[in-house]
Structure formats: structure tokens, C-alpha cells
């Protein structure tokens, strides 16, 4: 094994987990296809942290690129209270392991603020939540999204599983591996239309129907799906496959008007929608009869089928449903836009070097300035009661299987609409 001076080894899910000697691993949290997560404590500060070991990060270009993208974005957004404070690794992979004969086997550990669970686990647990909880969560998502969008970044994969929550109702957006830049020039955005974007249940219709371009409204749609899931206790548009997802959206929102249909990029998709029987929009009041009317009004504006009619993040923050929390002076923009120039890098070795450079840059920053903890979260600001945490393994066990589609399983309209969306 590589030189372990200044580091310690723990067994986590039967794997060697190497961390800086300042940390003691206290609990296994979860594991998935791309890595394992554990809880640890900083022995010097007594701060609880979560440490993620991303395995095989250098085995494929796409995995290395996602890791690099996420580290850079988390660095850029570091300090905002509603974005995951997940700096680069507390223990850098040994240079010999990174640059040796089997560099693709080198793990990439990352640590961040320890949050009790994600929003998916809270919803799935059936724990009682109040309208005040819904307001707090949606407000914090929008605050984080305003900051992200102001840097000309689209998150593109907002869902309950990517929203970390603690018992004080503090919420943080995480998982920027699918994020991309946004330009006011539609031609610059058009290239992203053929890429995987957003888990299917939270995917905006303009992506599914290959609209001529898409905007920041795709993230607002996802927030609307999350609000509906909070109100109903389960995913709102839970399509079994690509076409079923589209049909479920149309079944609730009704047949779009001709002006909206004309902007669908695929003529075959236009034909498919036009050939469906006319469907009237279902009032949200009938779907959520006990919900706050203001919540339903905001939901209606977020889930507008036509992205040009969808409410903006800024307008949503000013909506009456969130008036208890809204404070324009406490909803900052990101001071600088994010530079996506690194996306042109195509060599795994170059990406590996850039990831290490980010680690060393982070370490230089924390030596000269303390990390910003940010202001109190929305839950604390409004005095919302604590959110009940799921017990035991419910906190981090995987959410409903992430829906994926593959061209080999498609046919006809589905294959044409999906294009290359889910091959990344």
C-alpha cells in the first residue's frame, strides 16, 4: 500500500477507506455504483463530516469529467448556505497511486458537511411534514438555485435525492455532475439537447420533446415536481419509460396549445402529441384538496408546460407562498460566472491532474481564510419546527431506482425523442 504517513485506514463496507489522521470514521452511510459514503468526525474541531470515496473515477472519461466538474462547481459556489459545502478531499490520493501503472484504480475521496439525510428519504419515510416545512424546503431550493443560475449554470438534475437536509430544516443542493453552462444565445445551448439531463421523473417537457432550445426554466420544472412530491408524498410524474413519462405529464397538464407545439424540434413528436385525444388540464385543487391554495398557485406556475410561461426563480421567491421567508437582501447572486472551458479537456490524465490542482488550490484557500458558514438557514430564520429524521438505514438507503433509458430498448418515437439523452 502507498505511504500512509499522516493518514489512517478504516474498513467501510469491506473496503479500505484512507483518510487524513485528523478524522475518525464513525458510521457507514451508504453505497452505490460510483462509490461509498461514511460519516466521520474531525478530532481537532469535533465537526461531523461525510466522506465519499468515488471508486473507478478514472476508469472512464465521463466519470473523470463529472468528478472534475463537480469539484470545480462546489469550489465556485462554496460558502452559500444552500449549496453543499463539499470541498475537495481531506486526504489527497497518493501521487504514486494517481500516476502509477494502474491510475484508473485510484479512489477519489471527498468530504463535506454532514447532513442527516436527503429529502427523498424524508418523503419516503412517511414522517409527518407541515406546510411550513414545504415552504422552508422550496424557499431554500430557490435561494440556492438563484445563486447557481446567476453564475450562468444549470443544475439539470434537481430531485429529492440531490437535496441534503438536517434536523434543523437546513437544505443544501448537491450533485453537480450533470451541470452545464447557460447562454442567452440559443445556438450555444442547442448542443446540450443531445446529452443526458435530469432524472426522468423530474425532466422538463421541453427536453423530452426536443424543443429548439432550453433555458433555466428546466430547473424550475424540477422544483415544481419536488413541490408536488412534498404535497402528495410520492413522485408526481412517475413514468415507467420515456413515452409513459410524456403521457403522464399531458394527462395532468392537458394538451398544449398550437404555439407551444410548433416549437417542438421533432416533427414526429409534434405528430404524436397532435394525434392524442384532446386532454383537459386537471386542476391541482382536485389532486391536492388539502394543500395551501398559495402552494397550488406556485405549483401551477412552476409546472407550466410552455417554458416561456413558467415562473422564474426570482419571481418564485417573491410569490405569496414564500412571503414569510422572502428577503431580497438575503438572496444573493453569485459574484462571478462559472468558466466551463475545462469541458474541452478529453484526456483522463489531464483531468486527473486538474482534480489534484483543485485539491491543492482548496488547501491554499483554507490556510488563508476560514470557510464561510453562511447565515442561518430558512428553517431557522422562520422558526420552523425541526424536521423528523428517518431512523437507521432509512436515512441513506437508495431512493426509488434512478430511471434510465437506453437506445437498445427503444423503438420508434421513443428512440427518436430520446436521441442520446441517456447514453452519457
N, C-alpha and C positions, 0 to 999 in steps of 0.2 A: 504494500500500500504506500502511497505517496507520503512524504514527510508530514507528520501531524503536529508539528510544533505549534503551540498556541491554539490547538483545536481539540475537540473531543468527538468520540464516536458513540452514537446511540443506535439501538435497534428499533426501527419503526416499520411496522408491517413486514417484519422479517428482512428488512433491507438496512444496510449500513447508512446511517444518517450522520454526516460530518458537519459540525457547527463550530463556531468560534467558542473558545473556552469560557467566554462570559455567559454562555447560555446553557440552561439545563432543560432538556426535553421533559415535559410533564404529561403529555397525553397525545394519543393518536386521534386525529380528527377525521380523516377521510382519504380515499384513494380513487384514482380514475385512470383513464387511458394514458394521460400525459404526465402523471406524477402522483406524489403523496403529500399530505399536509399533516403537520403536527402542531401542538401548542408547546410553547417554551416560555421560560422566564429569564429575564436578564438579571443575573446575580448581582450586578453592580447597582442597578436602578430599581429592581423589583418590578419592572414593567413586563406585562404579559405580551407576547408576540405570537403570531402564527408564522410558521416557516414552511414553505412549499419547495419540494425538491422536484424539479422538472426533469424527467428522465428522457434519454434519447433526443435531447433537444437539438443535437447536431446531426441526427440521422437523416433528416430531410430538410431541404431548403425552406419549405413552407413553415416548418416548426421553428427553425432558427430565426426566420424573418418575423414570425409572430412574437417570439420571445424578445427580440431586439425592439420591435415596435412597442410592445407593452412597457418595457423598461424605460424607453425614451419618453413615452407619453406620461407615465407615472411620475417621472422626474419633472416633466414640464408642468404638471398640474399639482405637484407636491405643495401641501400647505392649505389647499381648500378643504374645508371640513366635510364636504360631501363627496369627495373623491378618495378612494382607498389610498392610505398613506403606506405604500408598499415600496420602500427603497430597494436598490439592488442588494445583493447577498451580504449577510454578515460574515460569511466566510467564502472568499473567492476560491473557485476550483484551482487546485494546484497547477501552475503553468505546465509542468510535465504532463499532467493528465490532459490538459487542453491541447497541447501541441504534440503529444506523443504519437505512437503508431495507431492508436485507436481513439482519436479525438471524439468520434461520434458517441462514445460511451460515457463521456464526461457529463455528470449531472450538473444542473444549474440551480442552486438553492436560492430562494428569495424569501425575505421576511417582511412582515408588516404588522400594523396594529392588530391586536387580537380582538375579533368581534365574535359574539356568542354564536351567531348562526346567520343564515341568509333568509331573505324574505320568502323564498319558496318553502323552506322548512316551517316557517311560522304559519303560512297559509295552509300547508298540508297537515299540520298538527291538529287543526280544528280548534286551537285555543281561541277564546272569545276576544274579539277586537271591536273597538268602538269607532264611531265616525271620526272622533278626534285622532285616533291612530291613523286612519286613512288619510286625513288631511295632512298630518305630520309627514307621513311617508311620501305622499305625492309632492308636497312642497319641497322636501329635501331633494328628491329626484330632480325636480325642475331647477332648483338652485345649482346643483351640480351640472346639469345639462346646459344651463345658461353659460356657465364658466367654460365648459368644453366647447360649445358651439362658437363662443366668442373668439376662440383660438383657431377657428375655421377647421374644426374636427367634427366628424360624425362618428358617434359610438358604434352604431349599426348592429348591436347585439344586446340591447336592453331587454332584460327579463328578470323575474324574481330571483332566479339563481345567481344573478350577477349584481345583486344588491345586498350588501352586508349590513346586518343590524345588531345592535346590542340592547341590553335590558333597559337602557335609558332612552330608547327610541332614536338613537343616533343612527343614521343611514349613510352608507358610503357606496358609490358606484365603483365597480371593479371590472376586470377582464376587458382590456383594450386591444386584444389580439386581432380583432377584425376591424378596428377603427381605420378611417381614411380621411383624407383632406376634403374640403369642400371649396368650390369656387363659384362665384356668381356667373361664370361663363358656362353655360350648359354643355358645350363641347368638351370642356375639361372634365366634367363629371361623367360624361357618357361612357368612358372607358370602364367605370366601375360597375356598369349594369350587368356585365357578364361574370361577376365574381360572387362567391358565396357571401351572403349578407343576411344576418338576423335569423334566429331560430324560427322555424316556420310559423308557430302559433302567434308570434309577435311581429310577423313580417308585413309591412305595408303593402296594400294592393298595387301601388304603382311599381313596386319591384316585381311582384308576381306577374303583372301584365305587361312588363317591359315598356313602361312609359318612356317618352323620348328623353327625359332626364329626371333626376330626382334631387331633392333638397333636404334641408334639415327637418322637414316635416316627417321623414321616415322615422326619426327617433320619437317625435311627438305621438305618432300612431302607437308605438310600442308602449309609451307611458299610458295611453288610453287603454290598451289591453291589460296593463297591470292594474289600473284603477278598477276596471270591470272584474278582474280576478279577485281583488280585495272585496268588492261588493258582493260577489257571488260565491266566493270560497273555492273556485276552481277555474282553470283556464277558460277563457271566454270563447275563443275560436280554436277549438282543439281538432284540427283537421287530421284525418288519417293519412292523407297523402296530399300531393300538390294541388290536384284538382278539387278534392274534397275541401281543402282549406279555402279555396276561392269560393266554392259553393256556400260554405258556411257564412262567409262574410256577406255575400249577396243575399242570403236568406234573412239576415238580420238588418242590413242597411238598405236593402232594396235594389232595384235595377238603377244603375247610374244613368244620368241624362246623356243626350247625344253629344253635347260639347265635351263631356268627360270621356266618353267612349272614343271620340275622334283623336284623342291624344295617346291612345294605346298604340305602342310601337308595332305590335304584331297584328297583321290583318286577320290571321286565323283566330287570334284571341278575340278580336272585335267580333268576328262572325260567331264565335262560340257564345259570347255574352248576349249578343242580339238574338240568337236562336233559343235562348232560355225563355220560359214563360215569364211574363211580367211579374215582378215581386214588389210588393209594397213594403216600405220601411216599417219595422216593428218598433213601437215607442219603448224607450228604455224604462218608462214608468211601469209597463206591464212585466218587464223582465226582472226589475228590482223594485218591487212595490213598497218596500220599507226604507228605501235609501233616501238620503237627504236630497231634496229637489235641486239644490245647487250642485251637488256632486253629479247628478244626472245631466245637468246642463253642460257642465265642463266635459263630461264624458262624450256627450253628443258633439261637442266642438272638436274634441281630440280625435274621434273616430269618424270624421268626415271622409267619405270615400275619395273625394277630389282633394288632392294635396293642396291645391291653391286655395281651398276653402277651410283648410284645417287651421286651428288656432296656433299661434306662435308660442314659443316658450315664454317670451316676455309678457304677452297678453294673458297667458295662463296663470302666471304668477300674480297678476292683478285681478284675477277672477274672484267674484264674491265668495266662492267656496273656500278660498285660501286667505281671506281678508284678515283673519286672526294672526296669521304668520307673516303676511306680506310686509316687507320693509325695504324699499328700493335702495336705501343706503347700505343695506346689509346683504345685497345680492350682486356681488361684484362681477365684472368681466375679467377675463384673463388679460394681463397687461401686454402679452405678446402672442402673435400667431405661431402655430407649430410648423416646423420645417420638415417636410416629408422627403427631402432629397435623398435620404438613405435608402428609400424604396428601390432605387435603381441598382443597388448592390445585389449581385446574383451569386457570389461565391461564398460558400459556407465558412471557409477560413477567414474571409474578410469580415463576415458577420460575427464570428467568434471573437475576433479582435475588437470589434466595435462594442460588443457586450462587455468585455473586460474594461474597455475605456470608460464606459458608463459607470462601472463599479468604482473605478479609481476616482472619477470625477465626483461621484457622490461622496466618497470618503473625504475628499478635499473640502467639499462644501460643509459637511457636518463638523469638521475640525474648526471651522472659522465662524459658524453661525448655528445656533440651536434650531432644531426643526420646529416649524410653526404648528402649534396645536390647534389653531383656529378658534373662533368664537364658539360659544355653546351651540349645540345642535338645536334644530327646530323643536324637538320634543321638550328640551329643557326650557327654551325660550317661552313656550306657550304653557308650560306647566302640565304637559300631558302625562298621564299615569304611565308607569312602566309597562312595557310590552311583555306579556308572558312568554318565557322561553320554552321551546320544546325540550323535553327531557332526554338525557342519554344520547344514543346514537341518532335520534331523530334530528339532531341539530345539523349534522353534516352528511347524512346519507344522501345518495344521489337523488335528484329530483326526477320527475317523470322523464323517461328516456328522451334524450335530445333528438327530435325528429330530423332525419336526413333523407335526401332523395339521391338516387344515382341514375345516371342516364341509362344504364343497362337494365333498369327495372321500369323504365318509362316507355311510353308509346304515344304516337300521335301528338295531340295538343300538349300534353304534359311535357314531353321531351322538348318541343319547340319553345314553350314558355320558360322552362327551367334553364335551357341553354347550358351554361357552365356554372350555374349558381352554387351547386352543392358539391362540386368536384375539388374545391380548394380545401 
